[in-house]
Amino acid sequence: MYDMAIIWDWIAFCVRWLHVITAMAWIGASFYFIALDLMLKPGKALPDGAYGEEWEVHGGGFYHTVKYLVAPAEMPEHLTWHKWQSYTTWLSGAALLMIVYWVGGELFLIDPTKADLTLWQAILISGGSLTIGWLAYDFLCKSRLGERPTLLMLLLFAILVAMSWGYNQIFTGRAALLHLGAFTATIMTGNVFFQIMPNQRIVVADLKAGRKPDAKYGKIAKLRSTHNNYLTLPVVFLMLSNHYPLAFGTQFAWIIACLIFLTGVTIRHYFNTMHRTGKGPTWTWPVTAVIMVLIAWLSTVPGIDSYDESEARALTPVEEKFASAEGFEDAYFAVVGNCSMCHGREPSWEGLHWPPKGVVLETEVDVARHAEQIYMQAGRTHSMPPPNAIQMDEDARRQIVTWYRGAKMGG
């Protein structure tokens, strides 16, 4: 069972694969329908109740799309629902969150330098914040603020800023940005599941019963769809951020996350306007560029603890298990001798200014904290260190494997 780490890593890989595929499908469908909605034009022979039409060419054929602002006079025999992309994306994302940040919480979720949390406390905050956040957002949308969409969006941004700051106070930088993305994605899928789809079902039921559908249901769905449209790009950035320590490995990671939401607004405003009028507002590009330059500048402020701080910090129970296991001293010297030139607080490898992935391997605490990653990357596989950097001998790799397996079997 000591190779459960390999099985678990493959499970995480497969779930991530599913998550990326379904997210592509959801985002693609969302962008398409927003663009289609904005490009609709009045026609001379539109059916009664139709709002506009659009002709498109793709894949060797022509498509003629007609939109009804409320509903057609009669229920069509075949109706395609666009919902499973959203649901599958959220479910696979939630599963990935549990696999990486709950099961692997001691490494990826909890930051002992920020908050003294047990694993179950961190998991409770993780899951509870997503639920409470959705309930607060939904309440605001159903209030009178729903009639003032601009003010509602500004208030939503303020909530996102508060959540970003809060996450960064207790979780690792990587987990903080990922959770802000999960918080936003929960709002988006909640919009589909609790508002857009139920309101559309009411309209369909009215059509089947021969009743005239109420236009308010379409208005509600439109508000939530607009929110999803502007939140999509920041969510994608936040989901990718865990691969880029420049985004999360700084004390200003929470500000970077907030600024990304502003770029999502400027970029989507450009394309939404272009789809509607044929020409986008050019001012959005320099504004976006300035924000990205500010983000790049903030990313250079280090967020990694110093060597002395790491040495002085008390080990967590999981770190203690690996640090006290037989063979740790040999494994530690194998890691430091082969990895610290790149994974140092100030990397000595030419061209590296920050440790790859934000992983530092210098002190005993560092090595104990990243035990599983070391085992997978340098013990079970030869992916680290890179072959063009240093040739790690097999004895060193065996020392790492022996140490890790002993710690797992002994625990």
N, C-alpha and C positions, 0 to 999 in steps of 0.2 A: 504493500500500500504506500510505500515511500515515494513511488512514482505517480501518485495521485496528482502531484503538481503538474505533471505533463498532461494528464487527462483533463484536469481542470482548465489548463491553458487552452487546450483545443476546444473545450466547451465554450469558453469565453470568445475564442476566435470565431466560431460558428455563429454564436449569438450576435457578435458584432457585424459579421457578414450580413446576416438577415436584417439587422437594424439599418445598415447603410443602404441595402437594396430597397427596402420598403420606404425609407426616408426619401430616396431619390424619386420613387413613384409618387409619394405624397406631395413633395415640393414641386415636382414637374406638373402634376395635375392642378395644384393650387395656382402656380404662376400662369398656367395656360388659361384657366377660367377667369382669372383677374384680367389678363390681357384681352381675352375675348369679350368680356363684359365692357371694357373701356373702348373697344374698337367697333362696337355695334353702331350701325347707322340706320336711319329710317328708310323704309322702302315704299315703293308705290303700291305694291300689291300684298301687303302684309295681312295675315289673318286677323280677325277681331281679337283684341286683347294683347296683340304682339307689341313688343317694345322696340325691337330693332333686329337687324339681320347682319350677317357677315359671310362673305364668300372666302374660302381658303383653298389653297392647293398644296397637296402633300402626298408623297408616295405614289405619284403617277395618276392621282385622281383629284377631283374637285369636291369640296364639302360646302354645303349650304346650311348654316346654323341660324335658327330663329329663336329669340328669347321672348318669353312671356313674363311681364313684370310681376304679375301675381300668379296666374295659372291659365292654361288653355280652357276652352269652353267644355271639353270633355277629357276624361282621363285616357291617355294613350294606352294601348295594349301592352307595350313593352317600355319599361322605365329602368334606366341604369342608375344605380346609386353609387356615389363616390364616397366611401366611408372606410373601407377595409384598409386602405393605405395608411390612414391616420391611426386607426386602432392598432394595427400590427407594428407600426413604428413605435408607438408609445409602449406597448407591451414588451417588445424586444428591448427597448431602451431601459425600461424598468428592470427587466431581467439582468441586463448588463450592469446596471447600477448596483444591483444586489451582489452579482458575482464579483465585480471588481472592488466596489467601495464598501460593501457590507462584510462579505466573507474576507476580503483583503483589507479590512478597515484599519488594522494595526499599522499598516504601511501607507496606504493611500488616502485614508480618511482622517485619522486622528493626527493632530500635530501637538505633541506634548509640550512644545515651547509656547503654544498659544493658550491651550485650555487643558485642564486635567480631567479628561473624560474617560469613562470606561467605554468599551466597545458598544454595549447595549444602549448607553446614553447617546452616543454619537449616532447610532442607527435610528433611535427614536427621534432625534432632532432632524435627521435626514428625511425620513418618511413623513414625519408630522409637518414639517415646513412646507412640503409639496401640497399636502391636503389643505392646511390652513390657508396657504397662499391662494389656492383655487377658490376656496369659499369666500375669501375677502374680495377677490377680483369679481367674482360672479355677483356678489352683493352690490358692488359699485355699479356694475353694468345694468342691474335691474332697478337701481335707484333713479332719481331724476337726472342724474349725470348722463344717463343713456341718451337724453335729448340734447346733450352738449358734448358731441364726440371729441372735439379738440381739447376741452378741459379734462375729459375722461382720459385721453391719451397722456396728457401731462401728469395726471395723478398716477396713472399706471407706471410712467417712467420714474416717478418719485418712489413708488413701491419697489421697483426693480433696483434703484440705487440703495435703498435701505436693506434689501435682501442681499445685495452684493457685499455691502459692508459687513452685515451680520455674519454671513457665511465665512468671510475672510478672517473674522475674529476668532473662529473656533476650529475651522477645518484647514487642511493643507491648502496651499494655493491652487494646486491642481484640482482638488475636490471642490473648492469654493466655486471656481469657474464652471466646472461640470455641473454642480448642483444648481447654479443660476440658470444654466441651459436647460436642465431637467425641470426646473420651476416654470420656466417660460413655455417649454414644450407641453407641460401638464395643462397650462392655460389653453394652449392651442387645441389639444386633443379634447379637453373638457368642453371647449366651444363647439366642437363637432358633435360630441356624444350627447351633451346635455342641452344644447340649444339649437344648433343648426339642423340636425337630423330630426329631433322631435317636432320642431316647427314645420319642417317639410312634410312629416307624416300627417300632421293636422291638415295641411293643405290638400294632400292626397286623399285623406278620408273625406273631406268636404266635397271634393270632386266626385268621388264614388257615390256619395249620398245625394248628389244633385244640388248641393248647397254652394253658394258663391263664397270662395275663400276670402278671409280677411287679409288685407294687405299688410297688416302690422306684423304678421309672422315672417314675411319676407324681409321686412325692414330690420327686424331683430337679427335674422340670419346674416343680413348684409353687414351690420355693424361688427358682428363677431368675425366674419370673414375678412373684413378690412383690418382688424387687429392682427389676425393671423398673417396676413400679407406683409405687414410691416415688421412682424417679429421673426419671420422665417430666417433672414440672413444672419441676424445676431445669434440665433440658436445654432446655426451651422458652424459659425466661428467658435462658439463656446464648446461645442462638441469636439471640434478639432484641436482646441487649445491644449488639451492634455498631452499632445505630442510636441508642444513647443514651450520649453521653459521660459523663453523670453516673454511669453504671455502670462504665465502663472508664477514664475520664480522671482517675483519682486513684491515688495511691501505695498506697491500701488496696483496690484493685480485687480483689485475691486474697482478702481477708477478706470482702468483699461476696459474692463467689462462694461461699465456704464457708457463709456465713449463709443464702444462698438454698437450699442443700440442707436446712438445718434447717426452713425454711418449707415445703419440699416434704413433709417428714415430717409436720409438724403438720397441714397441709391435707389430705393423703391419709388421715391417721389419723382425722380428723373424718369424712370421707365414707365411708371403709371401715367405721367403727363404725356410722354411720348406716344404711348398707346392711344391715349384719348385724343390728342391734337396733332400727332405726327411729328412733333418737335419737343424735345425735352429741355427743361431749364438748365442752361450751361453753368449757372452759379453753383449747382450742387457738386460739381466735380472739384473745383478748388477747395470748397468747404470740406469735402470728404478727404482730400489730400492733406489739408492742414490738420484734421483730426488724427489721421494715420501717422503723421509726423510726430504729433504730440504723444501718441501711443508708443511709438518707437522710442522716444526719449524717455518716457516713464519706465519702459521695460529695462533700461540699463541700470536702474536703481536696484542693487542686490537685495534679495530676500532670504538668502541662505545664512544659517547661523555660523558664527565664526568657529575656528578650530578649538579655541579655549572653551567656548560655550558648549560645543558638542562634547568635549572631554568632561566637562563639569556636570552635564545633565544626567539625572538618574535614568536608568534604563527602564523601559516598560517591561511587564511580565514576559511578553513574547520576545523582546530583544534579549532579556536576561537568559531565556532558555537557550538561545543560540550562542550567546557570549560565554555561557558556562559549559557548553557541550564539549565533549572530548574532541580534540583535533582543531579547536577554534584558532589556537595560536598559529598553527601551520597554515590554515586557510587564510587567516588575516594577513600574514606576510606574503602569501601567494597573490592575494588581491591587491594589496598595496604596491607590491613590486611590479605588477603587470597592468594595473588599471588606474592608479592615482595620477599618472602623468596627464591623463585626459579628465578623469573624474576627481579633480582636485578643486578646491575653492578658488584657486588661481591656476588653471591648467598650464602646464609647461609645454604642452604640445603646440608647435607653431600653427598659428591660424585659429586656435580655439581660445575664445574669450570667456566662455561659460561652460561648465560641465555638461556633456550631452544629456538631454532629458531632465536636467536639473539634479541628476543623481551624483552625490558626492561620496567618495570612498576613501577616506583618509583615517579617521579615528575608528576605534573598536566599536563605538556606538553606531557609526555610519555602516560598517560592515554587517553588524548584527541586524540593523534595521532593514537592510536590503538583501537579507539572506536568500530569499526565494528567487529574486531577480538574478543574483550572482549565480545561484545553482543552475537556473535555466539558461542564462546567457553564456556563462563561462565553464560550467560543469557538464551539463547534459548536452549542450551544443557548443559549437565553436564560433558563434556569432560575435562574441567578444573575447578578447580585444580584437579589433580588425586586423586581418593578416598583414596589411601594409603598415601597421603601426608597430606591432611587436609579435613575435612568435612565442606564444605561451606554451611551455612544455607540458607533456601529458602528466607528469608527476604532480604538477601544480593543480591541474584540473582534477585529478583523482583525489587530492587532498580536500578540495572544495566539495566534491561529491560525498566523500566519506564523512566529512564534518556535517553537512546538511542532513544526510540520511540518519546519522547517529542522533542528531538533535530531534528530528521528527519522530524517530522510533522511541527515543527516550522520553519524549513529551507525551 
